[in-house]
Amino acid sequence: MKNIFKILLFSSLLFVSCDDKLIEPYTPGALTEDLAIQTSANLRTLMNTAYADLFDRTESVFTSVFTDEAGIGYANGGQGVTDDYIFFMNSSSDSPNSIWVSNYFALSIANRVIVFADRITAVDAADAEAIARLKAEALTVRALCHLKILSYFSPDPKNDNALAGVLSDRIIATSETNLLRSTNGVFYTSIHNDLNSSISIFNSLTSSPFSGIAKTYYANANLSKALKARAYALKGDYTNAEIWADDVINNSGISLANASNYNSVFFTDSEPADTEVIFRVKRTAAQNSQATNLHNGWCSVRPNLSGSPFYEVGRSLFNLLNQNPLDIRRKTIVAPSSVIDANYATSTNYIATDKLIIHKHGGVATGTTTAATTTSNQFNNDLKIVRISEMYMIKAEARVAAGDLAGAANTIDILRDKRFVANQTTPVYTDVTDAWRAILTERRIEFAFEGYRYIDMKRLGALANVTLDRDAADYSSSSSNYPAGNPVNLPLSSYKWAMPIPTDELNANSGIQQNPGY
């Protein structure tokens, strides 16, 4: 029996490296053999494996390093200084390959759940509901993965005729090695069809086996609706984006975290039920031995001063956070062990005198209450995929698109009042560009180190008339490592705002089309 078969049937939530599961030649949606899924329990095991494939920190780490969230850490041993940090990217780069493979492998499993859900005979009404729920979960995950592929690999997500990726809406045989990329229009249609179907199924269910925080570990109707809002916002269809964002805000029962419980979302995964998180990927203690903790994407040992950070909070982001010390997000993002040099701009050794440690995803060891203080293998953070704050951001964007600047400001004010220990003055936007810029800034703070900035700049940068905002100190701190003439910031006109199709896919799939510039 092949290893893939054993993994899918028996591993449940065990995280297995992509190398263990990759098909050679790799084709999206392919597995090595058919699976004998005969019961709802088998189907749940298979679906859990799809969730495990979503736990990939690449998006968060790549985005932070490639944009203006992270700077070179004082313990950097060469990580990123010749690739992501200097905007080097080609078809052999690790980040596009990881994002492509992890999403297509999750798609391959989700497709099997969908197919087998229609083949299994339920033993009773409760079992029929369990099978239907699993199909709805798989449809939602399939939409999520397709949306990520479109977001990263399409040169222009607002153009229906631009290319996205290979549509994986069925089980693709390993013999199919001439697969073309589909257009964004085809992708968006598939995404919304899957989400509409999942919402219909979820709404038909009479009960749920999940409650409290546990229910956020499984795809659900709130996630499906939130993904519709996200997809419409990516497309630039703000009329529909607002409809679905409002639905989640008003009907999900999920509230924004406040200054007293915001940190628990990222450090202990113990926020009150129905607070902030719409969907997260569960991380188990068994996975820690494989060194895939979130925080280890930025540091070698642990996210504090002595934890060998090879990346730190970018100085421009820190300066933005430092304007509002009462903002709970500053405490979440910047570790208390950080060493802050007020004269960093004139420091002759900035990298040694200004140490801004990334604290988000710091984690808490089992049985302790202090964040980011114990050995790395004890950290056990879950990966937050969608939070309710994103729906407020999308609603604010929709208000700007509709010319309602006051409405946008009021929406942002609701969010900010929850993130500060005291209510804030409602912002006033002088014009549309100012409003887009303010929302992009708010997103930069709210979603720092969560994998949003790359896509946010891609879709909102031109509207806000801004580019990346790296501080000159972050660039000069490791300038001796940079190739001569490398730019401090990446122009929005660069082709690198669309990732390249990975070399492995190009070699295995003769029909695939590469993005321009690569």
Secondary structure, 3 states (H helix, E strand, C coil): CCHHHHHHHHCCCCCCCHHHHCCCCCCCCCCCCCCCCCCHHHHHHHHHHHHHHCCCCHHHHHHHHHCCCEEECCCCCCCCCCCHHHCCCCCCCHHHHHHHHHHHHHHHHHHHHHHHHCCCCCCCHHHHHHHHHHHHHHHHHHHHHHHHHHHHHCCCCCCCCCECCCCCCCCCCCCCCCCCCCEHHHHHHHHHHHHHHHHHHHHHCCCCCCCHHHHHHCCCHHHHHHHHHHHHHHHCCHHHHHHHHHHHHHHCCCECCCCCCHHHHHHCCCCCCCECEEEEECCCHHHHHHCCCCHHHCECCCCCCCCCECEEECHHHHHHHHCCCCEHHHHHHECCCCECCCCHHHCCCHHHHCECCECCCCCCCCCCCCCCCCCHHHCCCCEEEEEHHHHHHHHHHHHHHCCCHHHHHHHHHHHHHHHECCCCCCCCCCCHHHHHHHHHHHHHHHCCCCCCHHHHHHHHHHHHCCCCCCCHHHHHCCHHHCCCCCCCCCCCCCHHHCCCCCHHHHHHCCCCCCCCCC
